[in-house]
Amino acid sequence: MAPPLRGEEEEEEEEDEPVPEAPSPTQERRQKPVVHPSAPAPLPKDYAFTFFDPNDPACQEILFDPQTTVPELFAIVRQWVPQVQHKIDVIGNEILRRGCHVNDRDGLTDMTLLHYACKAGAHGVGDPAAAVRLSQQLLALGADVTLRSRWTNMNALHYAAYFDVPDLVRVLLKGTRPRVVNSTCSDFNHGSALHIAASNLCLGAAKCLLEHGANPALRVLPRQHSTVIFLLLPTAPHSFLGQQASAEDEGGPDCLHL
């Protein structure tokens, strides 16, 4: 039997190769950040699901369509499902390709793309590796780590601590440690990222924050029913462990008394 012609071999190989994702054309990036109006998440016509799935070919057509707007892409990012959060770097890149400023905000949540990236690092629902990739890209483009959502008063480090993503904590504190490592949040009794990590039993983030200079002696505002859990005893400095301050002392509880 005669071997197939060279052209036939190439055609068969091309049919077996998966079609690569084609990103939308890159637009010129704006010089000043804006707040984007809220919009519903786009879905394919007669779609069987209520959420956007970036792995579905019909959804990919929408995702890479230049006519899909930044508000619509923010609406996709808001969907708290693994299919979306595991693709945070892909969706984030599409937002940037549409000329979005790195510090633009979603009008519904007042969150920036960096906030969403830190949230997407949550284990289980999110993907820490994808979140780190997007965060590093955003920081290289000048993303502001100190920006806060007006609804939660949380900055990017607070989100990384809340969702227990130590890899993101390291990325965020690189080069910005003095400014943000002990920044407080009013929604957590004016506690720092370390308080947020301790109160949510996020040991990985707590250890990482301590390694990067977070202050375990920083006290939150007084509140009732504080419980001593000593979450940070294995990692707190020895000099601090000797201070058996009561949670009812003036000034409120510290990280060990949350």
Phi, psi and omega per residue, in radians:
M1 nan 2.263 -3.069
A2 -1.224 2.455 3.123
P3 -1.192 2.618 -3.140
P4 -1.133 2.676 3.115
L5 -1.160 2.760 -3.121
R6 -1.009 -0.720 -3.113
G7 -1.126 -0.651 3.132
E8 -1.161 -0.671 3.103
E9 -1.064 -0.770 -3.114
E10 -1.127 -0.676 -3.137
E11 -1.125 -0.731 3.135
E12 -1.124 -0.695 3.125
E13 -1.129 -0.691 -3.126
E14 -1.143 -0.612 -3.136
E15 -1.174 -0.551 -3.094
D16 -1.401 -0.350 -3.090
E17 -1.323 2.371 3.091
P18 -1.193 2.600 3.135
V19 -1.324 2.130 -3.115
P20 -1.215 2.638 3.086
E21 -1.193 2.261 -3.093
A22 -1.819 1.797 -3.141
P23 -1.152 2.671 3.127
S24 -1.238 2.771 3.141
P25 -1.052 2.539 -3.125
T26 -1.451 2.258 3.082
Q27 -1.691 2.792 3.110
E28 -1.167 2.296 -3.058
R29 -1.354 2.398 3.115
R30 -1.192 2.733 -3.082
Q31 -1.542 -0.377 -3.118
K32 -2.209 2.482 -3.138
P33 -1.270 2.664 3.092
V34 -2.340 2.954 3.024
V35 -1.806 2.129 -3.094
H36 -1.502 2.410 3.121
P37 -1.135 2.718 3.135
S38 -1.266 2.542 3.111
A39 -2.570 2.700 3.073
P40 -1.309 2.710 3.105
A41 -1.272 2.282 3.115
P42 -1.273 2.545 3.085
L43 -2.383 2.631 3.088
P44 -1.086 2.703 3.124
K45 -1.150 2.382 3.140
D46 1.010 0.634 -3.119
Y47 -1.329 2.473 -3.041
A48 -1.407 -0.305 -3.054
F49 -1.980 2.808 -3.135
T50 -1.648 -0.079 3.132
F51 -2.115 2.799 -3.115
F52 -1.446 2.312 3.122
D53 -2.086 1.793 -3.110
P54 -1.091 -0.202 3.105
N55 -1.515 -0.229 -3.137
D56 -1.423 2.300 -3.116
P57 -0.972 -0.680 3.137
A58 -1.155 -0.665 3.094
C59 -1.238 -0.604 3.109
Q60 -1.092 -0.635 3.093
E61 -1.034 -0.711 3.117
I62 -1.225 -0.778 -3.076
L63 -1.045 -0.734 -3.059
F64 -1.669 0.074 3.101
D65 -1.339 2.135 3.132
P66 -1.036 -0.349 -3.138
Q67 -1.375 -0.252 3.054
T68 -1.241 2.197 -2.968
T69 -1.501 2.873 3.069
V70 -1.058 -0.788 3.081
P71 -1.010 -0.654 3.107
E72 -1.176 -0.659 3.107
L73 -1.202 -0.656 3.049
F74 -1.081 -0.656 3.125
A75 -1.120 -0.620 3.075
I76 -1.146 -0.790 -3.118
V77 -1.071 -0.528 -3.134
R78 -1.186 -0.327 -3.091
Q79 -1.255 2.037 -3.038
W80 -1.545 1.214 3.096
V81 -2.312 2.600 -3.095
P82 -1.015 -0.622 -3.111
Q83 -1.010 -0.681 -3.140
V84 -1.409 -0.863 -3.022
Q85 -1.158 -0.520 3.100
H86 -1.244 -0.259 3.132
K87 -1.938 0.437 -3.074
I88 -1.030 -0.601 3.140
D89 -1.220 -0.654 3.118
V90 -1.186 -0.824 -3.135
I91 -1.167 -0.701 3.105
G92 -1.051 -0.693 3.099
N93 -1.115 -0.647 3.113
E94 -1.162 -0.629 3.075
I95 -1.116 -0.769 3.137
L96 -1.148 -0.624 -3.124
R97 -1.129 -0.384 -3.134
R98 -1.546 0.325 3.068
G99 1.462 0.228 -3.112
C100 -1.173 2.342 3.012
H101 -1.207 2.548 -3.045
V102 -1.092 -0.385 3.133
N103 -1.884 0.293 3.040
D104 -1.048 2.706 -3.102
R105 -2.117 2.620 3.004
D106 -1.401 2.157 -3.053
G107 -1.124 -0.420 -3.124
L108 -1.379 -0.712 -3.058
T109 -1.900 -0.216 -3.032
D110 1.066 0.434 3.123
M111 -1.694 2.538 3.046
T112 -1.549 3.020 3.105
L113 -1.119 -0.555 3.093
L114 -1.176 -0.673 3.057
H115 -1.034 -0.822 -3.123
Y116 -1.122 -0.641 3.131
A117 -1.101 -0.738 3.132
C118 -1.167 -0.672 3.097
K119 -1.136 -0.633 -3.109
A120 -1.263 -0.091 3.079
G121 -1.430 -0.052 -3.106
A122 -1.018 2.288 3.135
H123 -1.178 2.454 -3.135
G124 1.722 -1.240 3.133
V125 -1.383 -0.726 -3.069
G126 -1.781 -2.996 -3.129
D127 -2.336 1.849 -3.113
P128 -0.977 -0.652 -3.111
A129 -1.141 -0.771 3.106
A130 -1.147 -0.672 3.123
A131 -1.120 -0.714 3.114
V132 -1.142 -0.741 3.138
R133 -1.027 -0.827 -3.129
L134 -1.192 -0.714 -3.131
S135 -1.075 -0.756 3.113
Q136 -1.083 -0.699 3.106
Q137 -1.131 -0.770 -3.132
L138 -1.121 -0.747 3.130
L139 -1.130 -0.644 3.094
A140 -1.134 -0.475 3.128
L141 -1.545 -0.021 3.077
G142 1.783 0.369 3.114
A143 -1.051 2.432 -3.090
D144 -1.592 1.964 -3.107
V145 -1.215 -0.377 -3.049
T146 -1.477 -0.202 -3.108
L147 -1.113 2.511 -3.113
R148 -2.146 2.607 2.951
S149 -1.291 2.337 -3.129
R150 -1.211 -0.360 -3.104
W151 -1.476 -0.601 -3.110
T152 -1.931 -0.240 -3.048
N153 1.046 0.378 -3.128
M154 -1.693 2.398 2.991
N155 -1.680 -3.084 -3.052
A156 -1.079 -0.681 -3.139
L157 -1.136 -0.660 3.102
H158 -1.074 -0.731 3.117
Y159 -1.138 -0.751 3.138
A160 -1.082 -0.658 3.108
A161 -1.239 -0.747 -3.112
Y162 -1.070 -0.687 -3.118
F163 -1.654 0.151 3.007
D164 0.986 1.061 -3.133
V165 -2.119 1.457 -3.092
P166 -1.044 -0.565 3.110
D167 -1.075 -0.647 3.094
L168 -1.279 -0.629 3.087
V169 -1.003 -0.785 3.131
R170 -1.084 -0.755 -3.125
V171 -1.112 -0.752 -3.079
L172 -1.213 -0.612 -3.075
L173 -1.466 -0.173 3.122
K174 -1.164 1.923 3.113
G175 1.491 -0.122 -3.131
T176 -2.246 0.252 -2.986
R177 -0.926 -0.926 -3.054
P178 -1.053 -0.550 -3.042
R179 -1.346 -0.613 -2.930
V180 -2.086 -0.300 -2.975
V181 -1.072 -0.579 3.134
N182 -1.962 0.321 3.104
S183 -1.147 2.462 -3.033
T184 -1.806 2.890 -3.111
C185 -2.331 2.174 -3.073
S186 -1.155 -0.505 -3.141
D187 -1.253 -0.196 3.075
F188 -2.088 0.843 3.113
N189 0.958 0.627 -3.133
H190 1.022 0.579 3.056
G191 -1.502 2.848 3.127
S192 -1.515 -3.125 3.068
A193 -1.039 -0.570 3.111
L194 -1.168 -0.696 3.065
H195 -1.090 -0.739 -3.133
I196 -1.074 -0.791 3.136
A197 -1.112 -0.757 -3.107
A198 -1.143 -0.771 -3.084
S199 -1.199 -0.358 3.113
N200 -1.842 0.222 3.117
L201 1.002 0.611 3.119
C202 -1.592 1.387 -2.998
L203 -1.140 -0.672 -3.139
G204 -1.059 -0.818 3.124
A205 -1.173 -0.673 3.139
A206 -1.084 -0.810 3.123
K207 -1.057 -0.760 -3.114
C208 -1.125 -0.704 3.117
L209 -1.112 -0.723 3.104
L210 -1.120 -0.695 3.109
E211 -1.106 -0.439 -3.112
H212 -1.788 0.318 2.976
G213 1.655 0.207 3.088
A214 -1.103 2.505 -3.048
N215 -1.586 1.876 -3.139
P216 -1.283 -0.226 -3.139
A217 -1.536 -0.090 3.131
L218 -1.146 2.293 -3.063
R219 -1.845 2.524 3.073
V220 -1.584 3.028 3.117
L221 -1.172 2.622 -3.131
P222 -1.054 2.468 3.036
R223 -2.629 2.851 -3.094
Q224 -1.463 2.793 3.001
H225 1.055 0.680 3.013
S226 -1.294 2.414 -3.108
T227 -2.077 2.286 3.097
V228 -1.356 2.035 3.125
I229 -2.044 -0.201 3.112
F230 0.818 0.784 -3.140
L231 -1.054 -0.639 -2.985
L232 -1.702 0.180 -3.117
L233 -0.948 -0.704 -3.107
P234 -1.181 -0.322 -3.024
T235 -2.103 -0.207 -3.111
A236 -1.234 2.644 3.129
P237 -1.038 2.550 -3.108
H238 -1.062 -0.632 -3.130
S239 -1.096 -0.529 -3.125
F240 -1.422 -0.560 -3.102
L241 -1.116 -0.422 3.135
G242 -1.322 -0.201 -3.110
Q243 -1.569 1.671 -3.136
Q244 -1.565 1.039 -3.123
A245 -1.245 2.452 3.135
S246 -1.307 2.610 3.107
A247 -1.199 -0.268 -3.125
E248 -1.668 0.065 3.126
D249 -1.100 2.753 3.102
E250 -1.054 2.338 -3.120
G251 1.828 -0.223 3.048
G252 1.575 3.047 -3.063
P253 -1.310 2.609 3.023
D254 -1.620 -2.973 -3.061
C255 -1.109 -0.473 -3.107
L256 -1.438 -0.154 -3.057
H257 -2.107 0.666 3.134
L258 -1.633 nan nan
